[in-house]
């Protein structure tokens, strides 16, 4: 066996080929010592590869706490591949119970303001998974701005991060209420799904938000009914149901808004009943129109029915 440091693929193959637990433990201890020595030597060129090996060792159940500070150094790097490894390591090795994670605040803020959407996405994903109340309170303004103006993938992650913020810091619900109202008109389904999650969380945390969004019950019911009657689309349909996860979240939000609120419940019933009547009328028009146009054309009606497209 080579005495030099192993690459990640070689390390994985070597550990998998170990015949006994003792042999595997010896190999891991030897490689961990080499990684620790490289960290102490501040070998910046190999820091990312060494941390990747350490994360694999950690996932096998071995200690890897000495790699926490290396995660912070990689996150502060200007290279995207090093940032990716650093953020991955932070997600695995750090949590909000450790004071070390507070050192991430400045680096995450810089990445939220970065011009590269991939860097912004990494920062948002990490902030949404391990951000503490203090960190979230400091960075809420940047998250709100990205949810409004970022690219659609960044906006989706920013809204999901806002859900985590309102859950951890309920006092910030008022800050994100206008954002939830604005994004209700969103046409991109993934962003709309995150928006419904955000509004649901705010309504559960704040009576003021619950009262505010009760005014939008007809609009929410309209979104739901449009999904129910939507035609088949392979990108959005599962088992013949259009956007089932979005429909479930809409139903959950409507249940919260209609609880002990007769006015909101009546608005839901009126909105859904109106759409049902519109759909029945259109169905009748589709059946009767060929009869009016071709009173004696049975063969034409049969051909029309065979060529008619029905929503799934």
C-alpha positions as CSV (number, residue, x, y, z in Angstrom):
1,X,0.0,0.0,0.0
2,X,1.3,3.4,-1.0
3,X,2.6,5.6,1.9
4,X,1.5,8.8,0.2
5,X,-2.0,10.3,0.5
6,X,-4.7,8.5,-1.4
7,X,-7.1,10.1,-3.9
8,X,-10.8,9.8,-3.1
9,X,-11.6,7.1,-5.6
10,X,-8.6,5.0,-4.4
11,X,-9.6,5.6,-0.8
12,X,-13.2,4.4,-1.5
13,X,-11.9,1.2,-3.3
14,X,-9.4,0.5,-0.6
15,X,-11.9,0.8,2.2
16,X,-14.4,-1.3,0.4
17,X,-11.8,-4.0,-0.1
18,X,-11.0,-4.3,3.6
19,X,-11.8,-7.8,4.8
20,X,-12.3,-7.0,8.5
21,X,-13.6,-4.1,10.6
22,X,-10.2,-3.8,12.2
23,X,-8.5,-3.5,8.8
24,X,-10.9,-0.8,7.8
25,X,-10.5,1.1,11.1
26,X,-6.7,1.0,10.7
27,X,-6.9,2.3,7.2
28,X,-9.3,5.1,8.2
29,X,-7.1,6.1,11.1
30,X,-4.0,6.2,8.9
31,X,-5.6,8.3,6.2
32,X,-7.2,10.6,8.8
33,X,-3.8,11.3,10.3
34,X,-2.5,12.2,6.9
35,X,-5.5,14.6,6.3
36,X,-5.0,16.2,9.7
37,X,-1.3,16.7,8.9
38,X,-2.2,18.3,5.6
39,X,-4.6,20.7,7.3
40,X,-2.0,21.7,9.8
41,X,0.5,22.3,7.0
42,X,-2.1,24.6,5.3
43,X,-1.8,22.9,1.9
44,X,-4.3,25.1,0.1
45,X,-3.9,23.3,-3.2
46,X,-5.1,19.9,-1.8
47,X,-7.6,21.3,0.8
48,X,-10.7,20.5,-1.2
49,X,-9.7,16.9,-2.0
50,X,-8.6,16.3,1.6
51,X,-11.9,17.6,2.9
52,X,-13.8,15.4,0.4
53,X,-12.0,12.3,1.7
54,X,-12.7,13.4,5.3
55,X,-16.4,13.8,4.5
56,X,-16.5,10.2,3.1
57,X,-14.8,9.0,6.2
58,X,-17.4,10.9,8.3
59,X,-20.2,9.3,6.4
60,X,-18.8,5.9,7.4
61,X,-19.3,6.9,11.0
62,X,-15.8,8.0,12.0
63,X,-15.0,11.4,13.7
64,X,-14.2,14.3,11.5
65,X,-14.7,17.3,13.7
66,X,-11.2,18.6,12.9
67,X,-12.4,19.5,9.4
68,X,-14.8,22.2,10.5
69,X,-12.4,25.2,10.1
70,X,-11.4,23.9,6.7
71,X,-15.0,24.1,5.6
72,X,-14.9,27.8,6.5
73,X,-11.7,28.3,4.5
74,X,-13.1,26.6,1.4
75,X,-16.4,28.6,1.6
76,X,-14.3,31.8,1.6
77,X,-12.5,30.7,-1.6
78,X,-13.1,32.3,-4.9
79,X,-13.2,29.0,-6.8
80,X,-16.6,27.4,-7.3
81,X,-15.6,23.8,-6.9
82,X,-13.9,24.6,-3.6
83,X,-17.0,26.5,-2.4
84,X,-19.1,23.4,-3.2
85,X,-17.0,21.1,-1.1
86,X,-16.9,23.7,1.7
87,X,-20.6,24.2,1.8
88,X,-21.1,20.4,1.6
89,X,-18.8,20.0,4.6
90,X,-20.5,22.7,6.5
91,X,-23.9,21.0,6.0
92,X,-22.5,17.7,7.3
93,X,-20.1,18.8,10.1
94,X,-21.7,22.0,11.4
95,X,-25.1,22.7,13.1
96,X,-26.7,25.6,14.8
97,X,-25.8,24.3,18.3
98,X,-22.2,24.9,17.6
99,X,-20.8,28.4,17.8
100,X,-18.5,27.7,14.9
101,X,-21.3,28.0,12.4
102,X,-21.7,31.7,13.3
103,X,-18.4,32.3,11.6
104,X,-20.2,31.5,8.3
105,X,-22.4,34.6,8.5
106,X,-20.0,37.0,6.7
107,X,-19.1,34.4,4.0
108,X,-22.7,33.6,3.3
109,X,-23.6,37.2,3.1
110,X,-20.9,37.8,0.5
111,X,-22.1,34.8,-1.5
112,X,-25.7,36.0,-1.4
113,X,-24.5,39.2,-3.0
114,X,-22.4,37.4,-5.5
115,X,-23.1,37.8,-9.2
116,X,-23.0,34.0,-9.9
117,X,-26.4,32.3,-9.4
118,X,-24.7,29.0,-8.6
119,X,-22.8,30.6,-5.7
120,X,-26.0,32.3,-4.5
121,X,-27.8,28.9,-4.6
122,X,-25.1,27.3,-2.5
123,X,-25.4,30.0,0.1
124,X,-29.2,29.8,0.2
125,X,-29.2,26.0,0.6
126,X,-26.8,26.1,3.5
127,X,-28.5,29.0,5.2
128,X,-31.9,27.2,4.9
129,X,-30.6,24.0,6.4
130,X,-28.3,25.1,9.3
131,X,-29.0,28.8,9.9
132,X,-29.6,29.8,13.5
133,X,-32.0,32.5,14.6
134,X,-29.2,35.1,15.0
135,X,-27.8,34.3,11.5
136,X,-31.2,34.3,9.8
137,X,-32.0,37.6,11.4
138,X,-28.9,39.2,10.0
139,X,-29.4,37.8,6.5
140,X,-33.2,38.1,6.1
141,X,-32.9,41.3,4.0
142,X,-30.6,39.7,1.4
143,X,-32.8,36.6,1.2
144,X,-35.9,38.8,0.6
145,X,-34.1,40.7,-2.2
146,X,-33.1,37.5,-4.0
147,X,-36.6,36.2,-3.8
148,X,-37.8,39.2,-5.7
149,X,-35.0,39.8,-8.3
150,X,-32.9,36.7,-8.7
151,X,-33.0,34.1,-11.4
152,X,-35.9,31.6,-11.1
153,X,-33.8,28.9,-9.6
154,X,-32.3,31.3,-7.1
155,X,-35.8,32.8,-6.3
156,X,-37.1,29.3,-5.6
157,X,-34.3,28.6,-3.1
158,X,-34.7,32.1,-1.6
159,X,-38.4,31.6,-0.9
160,X,-37.7,28.1,0.6
161,X,-35.1,29.8,2.8
162,X,-37.7,32.4,3.8
163,X,-39.9,29.5,5.0
164,X,-37.0,28.5,7.3
165,X,-36.6,32.1,8.5
166,X,-40.2,32.6,9.4
167,X,-40.2,29.2,11.2
168,X,-37.1,30.1,13.3
169,X,-37.8,33.8,13.7
170,X,-41.5,34.5,13.8
171,X,-40.9,38.2,14.5
172,X,-39.9,38.5,10.8
173,X,-43.3,37.4,9.4
174,X,-44.2,41.0,8.7
175,X,-41.1,41.4,6.5
176,X,-42.1,38.5,4.3
177,X,-45.9,39.2,4.1
178,X,-45.6,41.6,1.1
179,X,-43.3,39.0,-0.6
180,X,-45.9,36.3,-0.2
181,X,-48.6,38.5,-1.6
182,X,-46.5,39.5,-4.6
183,X,-45.5,35.9,-5.5
184,X,-49.1,34.6,-5.5
185,X,-49.2,35.8,-9.1
186,X,-46.1,33.7,-10.0
187,X,-46.5,31.5,-13.1
188,X,-43.5,29.2,-12.4
189,X,-45.0,26.3,-10.5
190,X,-41.9,25.6,-8.4
191,X,-41.7,29.1,-7.1
192,X,-45.5,29.1,-6.5
193,X,-45.2,25.9,-4.5
194,X,-42.5,27.5,-2.2
195,X,-44.7,30.6,-1.9
196,X,-47.7,28.5,-0.7
197,X,-45.4,26.9,1.9
198,X,-44.2,30.4,3.0
199,X,-47.7,31.7,3.3
200,X,-48.8,28.6,5.2
201,X,-46.0,29.0,7.7
202,X,-46.7,32.7,8.2
203,X,-50.4,32.1,8.8
204,X,-49.6,29.4,11.4
205,X,-47.2,31.8,13.2
206,X,-49.0,35.1,13.0
207,X,-52.7,36.0,13.5
208,X,-52.1,39.2,11.5
209,X,-50.8,37.2,8.6
210,X,-53.8,34.9,8.8
211,X,-56.2,37.8,8.7
212,X,-54.2,39.4,5.8
213,X,-54.2,36.3,3.5
214,X,-57.8,35.5,4.2
215,X,-58.5,38.2,1.6
216,X,-56.8,36.1,-1.1
217,X,-59.0,33.0,-0.6
218,X,-60.8,33.4,-4.0
219,X,-57.4,33.8,-5.8
220,X,-56.0,30.7,-4.0
221,X,-59.2,28.7,-4.9
222,X,-58.8,29.9,-8.5
223,X,-55.3,28.5,-8.6
224,X,-56.5,25.2,-7.2
225,X,-59.4,24.8,-9.6
226,X,-57.2,25.7,-12.6
227,X,-54.9,22.8,-11.6
228,X,-57.8,20.4,-11.2
229,X,-59.1,21.1,-14.7
230,X,-55.7,21.5,-16.4
231,X,-55.0,19.4,-19.4
232,X,-52.4,16.7,-19.3
233,X,-48.8,17.9,-19.3
234,X,-46.0,15.4,-19.0
235,X,-43.7,17.8,-17.1
236,X,-46.3,18.6,-14.4
237,X,-48.6,15.6,-14.2
238,X,-48.2,12.5,-12.0
239,X,-50.7,9.6,-12.4
240,X,-53.0,11.9,-14.3
241,X,-53.0,14.6,-11.6
242,X,-51.6,18.1,-12.4
243,X,-49.1,19.3,-9.8
244,X,-50.3,17.0,-7.0
245,X,-47.9,18.4,-4.4
246,X,-49.0,21.9,-5.1
247,X,-52.6,20.9,-4.9
248,X,-52.0,19.3,-1.5
249,X,-50.3,22.5,-0.2
250,X,-53.1,24.7,-1.5
251,X,-55.7,22.5,0.2
252,X,-53.7,22.7,3.5
253,X,-53.5,26.5,3.2
254,X,-57.2,26.8,2.4
255,X,-58.0,24.6,5.4
256,X,-56.0,27.0,7.7
257,X,-57.6,30.1,6.2
258,X,-61.1,28.7,6.4
259,X,-60.8,27.5,10.0
260,X,-63.4,29.4,12.2
261,X,-63.8,31.9,9.3
262,X,-67.3,31.7,7.8
263,X,-66.6,34.4,5.2
264,X,-63.4,32.7,3.9
265,X,-65.3,29.3,3.7
266,X,-68.1,30.9,1.8
267,X,-65.7,32.5,-0.6
268,X,-64.1,29.1,-1.3
269,X,-67.5,27.5,-1.9
270,X,-68.6,30.3,-4.3
271,X,-65.3,30.2,-6.2
272,X,-65.3,26.5,-6.7
273,X,-69.0,26.3,-7.5
274,X,-68.5,29.0,-10.1
275,X,-65.7,27.0,-11.8
276,X,-67.8,23.9,-11.7
277,X,-70.7,25.7,-13.5
278,X,-68.3,27.1,-16.1
279,X,-66.9,23.6,-16.8
280,X,-70.4,22.1,-17.1
281,X,-71.5,24.9,-19.6
282,X,-68.4,24.4,-21.7
283,X,-69.0,20.6,-21.8
284,X,-72.5,21.2,-23.0
285,X,-71.3,23.6,-25.6
286,X,-68.8,21.0,-26.9
287,X,-71.6,18.4,-27.2
288,X,-74.3,20.6,-28.8
289,X,-72.2,22.7,-31.1
290,X,-71.9,20.0,-33.9
291,X,-75.6,19.3,-33.6
292,X,-76.4,23.0,-34.3
293,X,-73.9,23.3,-37.1
294,X,-74.8,19.9,-38.8
295,X,-78.3,18.9,-37.8
296,X,-78.3,15.8,-40.0
297,X,-74.6,15.0,-40.0
298,X,-74.4,11.9,-37.7
299,X,-71.3,10.7,-39.5
300,X,-69.7,14.2,-39.0
301,X,-70.6,14.1,-35.3
302,X,-69.0,10.7,-34.9
303,X,-65.8,11.9,-36.6
304,X,-65.7,15.0,-34.4
305,X,-66.1,12.9,-31.2
306,X,-63.3,10.6,-32.3
307,X,-61.0,13.5,-32.9
308,X,-61.9,15.4,-29.8
309,X,-59.2,15.8,-27.1
310,X,-60.3,15.3,-23.5
311,X,-58.3,16.5,-20.5
312,X,-56.8,13.7,-18.5
